[in-house]
Amino acid sequence: MSAFRVILFVFFASVLGYTVVVGINHGFGLFEVFFSDLASMSWPGQFNLDFTTFLLLGGLWVAWRHHFSPAGIALGILVPIGGMLFLSSYLLLASFQTKGDIHELLLGKTRARR
């Protein structure tokens, strides 16, 4: 579990650092660039579509893990918005809350107890 936590921290720190540099150099107009790439039907657009489906799947998993409760749905919505910055933070916090139990981390407390 320690290695997993280190990886999550590295993901968070690298994406945060990269995001700050890109934002300073190019502005924080992410959505305009993102959707114009999608509309262009080019390789950057294909990558953005692929990435979006991963984010939506991640959000669905988070909501499912929380049994589609209102809090779970809210957390699930944050995944596509916050991307790896949110998901790495969420998983890092959850890894400590579950005391390193991988079953509980992946399935949630109720499903892991069955």
C-alpha positions in Angstrom: 0.0 0.0 0.0 2.9 2.3 0.7 4.1 2.1 -3.0 0.6 2.8 -4.2 0.4 5.9 -1.9 3.7 7.1 -3.3 2.5 6.7 -6.8 -0.7 8.6 -6.0 1.4 11.4 -4.5 3.7 11.5 -7.5 0.6 11.6 -9.8 -0.9 14.5 -7.8 2.4 16.5 -7.6 3.3 16.0 -11.3 -0.1 16.9 -12.6 -0.4 19.9 -10.3 3.1 21.2 -11.2 2.5 20.7 -15.0 -1.0 22.4 -14.7 0.5 25.4 -12.9 3.2 25.8 -15.6 0.8 25.4 -18.5 -1.7 27.8 -16.8 1.0 30.5 -16.3 2.3 30.1 -19.8 -0.9 29.7 -21.8 -3.7 30.8 -19.4 -6.3 28.7 -17.7 -8.8 28.4 -20.6 -8.7 24.6 -20.5 -12.3 24.0 -21.6 -12.1 26.1 -24.7 -9.0 24.3 -25.9 -10.4 20.9 -24.8 -13.7 21.3 -26.7 -12.2 22.9 -29.8 -9.8 19.9 -30.0 -12.8 17.5 -29.8 -14.6 19.4 -32.5 -11.6 19.3 -34.8 -11.9 15.5 -35.2 -8.1 15.3 -34.9 -5.7 13.2 -32.8 -5.8 15.7 -29.9 -9.6 15.4 -30.1 -9.4 11.6 -30.1 -7.2 11.7 -27.1 -9.5 14.1 -25.3 -12.5 11.9 -26.0 -10.6 8.8 -24.8 -9.5 10.7 -21.7 -13.1 11.9 -21.0 -14.4 8.4 -21.1 -11.8 7.3 -18.5 -12.8 10.3 -16.3 -16.5 9.4 -16.6 -15.8 5.8 -15.8 -13.8 6.9 -12.8 -16.6 9.1 -11.6 -19.1 6.3 -12.1 -16.9 4.0 -10.0 -16.6 6.6 -7.2 -20.4 7.1 -7.1 -20.9 3.3 -7.2 -18.4 2.8 -4.4 -20.6 5.1 -2.3 -23.8 3.3 -3.3 -24.9 6.3 -5.4 -25.6 8.2 -2.2 -25.9 12.0 -2.6 -22.4 12.4 -1.4 -21.2 9.6 -3.7 -22.8 11.2 -6.7 -21.3 14.6 -5.8 -17.8 12.9 -5.5 -18.4 11.1 -8.7 -19.2 14.4 -10.5 -15.9 15.8 -9.2 -13.8 13.2 -10.9 -14.4 14.4 -14.5 -14.0 18.0 -13.3 -10.9 17.5 -11.2 -9.3 14.7 -13.1 -6.2 13.1 -11.6 -5.8 16.0 -9.1 -9.1 15.0 -7.5 -8.9 11.2 -8.0 -5.4 10.8 -6.6 -6.3 12.9 -3.6 -9.5 10.9 -3.1 -7.7 7.6 -3.3 -4.9 8.7 -1.1 -7.3 9.8 1.6 -9.4 6.6 1.2 -6.3 4.5 1.5 -5.7 5.9 5.0 -9.4 5.7 5.9 -9.5 2.0 4.9 -6.3 1.3 6.8 -4.7 -0.1 3.7 -7.5 -2.7 3.1 -7.4 -3.0 -0.7 -10.8 -4.7 -0.9 -12.4 -1.9 1.1 -10.5 0.7 -1.0 -11.8 -0.7 -4.2 -15.3 -1.9 -3.2 -16.3 0.4 -0.3 -16.9 -0.6 3.2 -20.3 -2.4 2.8 -19.3 -4.5 -0.3 -15.9 -5.4 1.2 -17.6 -6.9 4.3 -19.8 -9.3 2.3 
